[in-house]
Amino acid sequence: MKIFIVILSILYFTAACSKGNQMVMVEVDSKSIKVEGNVVTNLLESLNSLPQCDSVHLLVDRHMEHGKVVEIMQIVKKSNCENISIQSV
């Protein structure tokens, strides 16, 4: 099942990047938040400091509390990024 998710993710990101959009990957689990693979302490500052952010793809741990995911989505919405997509793994 995980290989299927990985393949779909690769296809999704390939299609998104081919449109010229700047998609930012944000990974969230119970211990950390990563933007483009780098651990961050302030998600809003990190996103706003990016030169371009057309969309954010949230990759969240499926075992996270629903409230925490909503909180992260609200932070992303406050940023300069325009679109949000979410995937749980």
C-alpha positions as CSV (number, residue, x, y, z in Angstrom):
1,M,0.0,0.0,0.0
2,K,2.8,2.4,0.8
3,I,4.5,1.9,-2.5
4,F,1.2,2.8,-4.2
5,I,1.1,6.0,-2.2
6,V,4.7,6.8,-3.1
7,I,4.0,6.3,-6.8
8,L,0.9,8.4,-6.7
9,S,2.8,11.2,-4.9
10,I,5.6,11.1,-7.5
11,L,3.1,11.4,-10.3
12,Y,1.2,14.2,-8.5
13,F,4.4,16.2,-7.9
14,T,5.6,15.6,-11.4
15,A,2.4,16.9,-12.9
16,A,2.3,19.9,-10.5
17,C,5.9,20.9,-11.2
18,S,5.4,20.6,-15.0
19,K,2.8,23.4,-14.8
20,G,5.4,25.8,-13.5
21,N,3.9,26.0,-10.1
22,Q,6.1,26.2,-7.0
23,M,4.7,23.5,-4.7
24,V,6.1,23.3,-1.2
25,M,6.1,20.1,0.7
26,V,5.3,20.3,4.4
27,E,5.6,17.1,6.4
28,V,3.9,16.9,9.8
29,D,4.1,14.2,12.5
30,S,3.7,14.3,16.2
31,K,7.4,15.2,16.8
32,S,8.2,17.7,14.0
33,I,7.2,19.9,11.1
34,K,9.4,19.9,8.0
35,V,9.3,22.4,5.1
36,E,11.1,21.0,2.1
37,G,12.7,18.4,4.3
38,N,14.1,20.9,6.9
39,V,12.8,20.9,10.4
40,V,11.2,24.2,11.3
41,T,10.1,25.8,14.6
42,N,7.8,28.4,13.1
43,L,5.8,27.2,10.1
44,L,4.3,30.6,9.2
45,E,7.7,32.4,9.1
46,S,9.2,29.5,7.1
47,L,6.4,29.6,4.5
48,N,6.4,33.4,4.3
49,S,10.2,33.5,3.8
50,L,10.0,31.4,0.6
51,P,10.5,33.4,-2.6
52,Q,7.5,31.7,-4.2
53,C,4.7,29.4,-2.9
54,D,1.9,28.7,-5.3
55,S,0.7,25.7,-3.3
56,V,1.5,23.6,-0.2
57,H,1.1,19.9,-0.1
58,L,0.7,18.7,3.5
59,L,1.9,15.2,4.2
60,V,0.5,14.2,7.6
61,D,0.8,11.2,9.8
62,R,-2.6,9.5,9.8
63,H,-2.4,9.0,13.6
64,M,-2.2,12.7,14.4
65,E,-5.0,14.4,16.2
66,H,-7.5,15.9,13.9
67,G,-7.3,19.2,15.8
68,K,-3.5,19.5,15.2
69,V,-4.0,18.9,11.4
70,V,-6.7,21.7,11.4
71,E,-4.3,24.0,13.3
72,I,-1.5,23.4,10.7
73,M,-3.9,24.0,7.9
74,Q,-5.0,27.4,9.5
75,I,-1.3,28.4,9.7
76,V,-0.8,27.5,6.0
77,K,-3.9,29.5,5.1
78,K,-2.5,32.6,6.8
79,S,0.8,32.3,4.8
80,N,1.4,33.8,1.4
81,C,0.8,30.4,-0.2
82,E,-2.3,30.2,-2.4
83,N,-3.5,26.5,-2.4
84,I,-3.4,23.6,0.1
85,S,-3.6,19.9,-0.6
86,I,-3.4,17.3,2.1
87,Q,-2.4,13.6,2.2
88,S,-2.3,11.3,5.2
89,V,0.1,8.4,5.3
